[in-house]
Amino acid sequence: MKELTRAEEEVMQILWKEKKAFVKEILDHFPEPRPAYNTVSTIVRILEKKGFVSHDEFGKSHRYFPLIMKEAYREARLTDLMKGYFNNSMKQVLSHFSDAKNLNIREADELITILEEIKKKSEKQ
């Protein structure tokens, strides 16, 4: 799956949230100063060429909707990140965040709970 630029990802975040939207509706989600209508329109057409979105036609207007779901994109990006920077090791990912002090005690406890649940499920199989 192709990686999105920052601008493309901003538009996709809006489409993932709204499910379907015209360019004008996408534009309304941007904070001031908003990008130009033509800029957003161009980004949406690029996303369409990349296979991320499609559209329904209403005369001369197009209502766009995502073809790639957020979860699928997130999974692909995380997989690429793990392969590229962490030797495809979840252990290295977790170790990085604990070493970087980005993980507070509450989050660490939640991760431990999740890992214990994963361990229980895999023991049952």
Contacts in CASP RR format, 6 or more apart in sequence:
PFRMAT RR
TARGET T0000
AUTHOR 0000-0000-0000
METHOD contacts of the structure
MODEL  1
MKELTRAEEEVMQILWKEKKAFVKEILDHFPEPRPAYNTVSTIVRILEKK
GFVSHDEFGKSHRYFPLIMKEAYREARLTDLMKGYFNNSMKQVLSHFSDA
KNLNIREADELITILEEIKKKSEKQ
1 68 0 8 1.000
1 72 0 8 1.000
1 73 0 8 1.000
1 76 0 8 1.000
2 50 0 8 1.000
3 77 0 8 1.000
3 80 0 8 1.000
4 12 0 8 1.000
4 47 0 8 1.000
4 50 0 8 1.000
4 52 0 8 1.000
4 73 0 8 1.000
7 43 0 8 1.000
8 43 0 8 1.000
8 46 0 8 1.000
8 47 0 8 1.000
8 50 0 8 1.000
8 52 0 8 1.000
10 30 0 8 1.000
11 26 0 8 1.000
11 40 0 8 1.000
11 43 0 8 1.000
11 44 0 8 1.000
11 47 0 8 1.000
12 47 0 8 1.000
12 52 0 8 1.000
12 53 0 8 1.000
12 66 0 8 1.000
12 68 0 8 1.000
12 70 0 8 1.000
12 73 0 8 1.000
13 70 0 8 1.000
14 21 0 8 1.000
14 26 0 8 1.000
14 29 0 8 1.000
15 21 0 8 1.000
15 26 0 8 1.000
15 53 0 8 1.000
15 64 0 8 1.000
15 65 0 8 1.000
15 66 0 8 1.000
16 66 0 8 1.000
16 69 0 8 1.000
16 70 0 8 1.000
17 29 0 8 1.000
18 25 0 8 1.000
18 26 0 8 1.000
18 29 0 8 1.000
19 65 0 8 1.000
19 66 0 8 1.000
20 56 0 8 1.000
20 63 0 8 1.000
20 64 0 8 1.000
20 65 0 8 1.000
21 63 0 8 1.000
21 64 0 8 1.000
21 65 0 8 1.000
22 61 0 8 1.000
22 62 0 8 1.000
22 63 0 8 1.000
22 64 0 8 1.000
23 37 0 8 1.000
23 40 0 8 1.000
23 41 0 8 1.000
23 44 0 8 1.000
23 62 0 8 1.000
23 64 0 8 1.000
24 37 0 8 1.000
26 40 0 8 1.000
26 44 0 8 1.000
26 64 0 8 1.000
27 34 0 8 1.000
27 35 0 8 1.000
27 37 0 8 1.000
27 40 0 8 1.000
30 40 0 8 1.000
44 53 0 8 1.000
44 64 0 8 1.000
47 53 0 8 1.000
47 64 0 8 1.000
48 54 0 8 1.000
48 55 0 8 1.000
48 64 0 8 1.000
51 67 0 8 1.000
51 68 0 8 1.000
52 66 0 8 1.000
52 67 0 8 1.000
52 68 0 8 1.000
53 64 0 8 1.000
53 65 0 8 1.000
53 66 0 8 1.000
53 67 0 8 1.000
54 64 0 8 1.000
54 65 0 8 1.000
54 67 0 8 1.000
55 62 0 8 1.000
55 63 0 8 1.000
55 64 0 8 1.000
55 65 0 8 1.000
56 62 0 8 1.000
56 63 0 8 1.000
56 65 0 8 1.000
82 88 0 8 1.000
82 89 0 8 1.000
82 90 0 8 1.000
82 93 0 8 1.000
86 92 0 8 1.000
86 93 0 8 1.000
86 96 0 8 1.000
94 111 0 8 1.000
97 103 0 8 1.000
98 108 0 8 1.000
103 111 0 8 1.000
END
